[in-house]
Amino acid sequence: MTRLLLLAPLLLAACAATAPNDNKQAQEEGVTCRRETQVGTSIPKSHCRSNAQKAADRAAVDDMSQAIRNHPGQSPMANGK
């Protein structure tokens, strides 16, 4: 949980950042952008994430999955992690 709290400002900053205009430039900088349309609107939004952010998210998911496997029946959020 603490990792998620630490990642939250990075995620918000990534959403606030402007998307690179050139896809080639984005790839060189290690940024992946995709356009998503939310339910209830027809206007898509760009969501850009760096490779480091994606790796950190994957690590957090792996940690949570490991905690669930090690302690079945106990919520991984119960200890504030």
CORPEBEL-V552432 format. One record per helix or strand of 2 or more residues. SS is the DSSP state (H for helix, E for strand). FROM is the first residue (numbers start at 1). TO is the last residue. If there is no record, write none. Layout:
BEGIN
SS;FROM;TO
SS;FROM;TO
END
This chain:
BEGIN
H;2;16
H;23;29
E;31;36
E;45;50
H;51;70
END
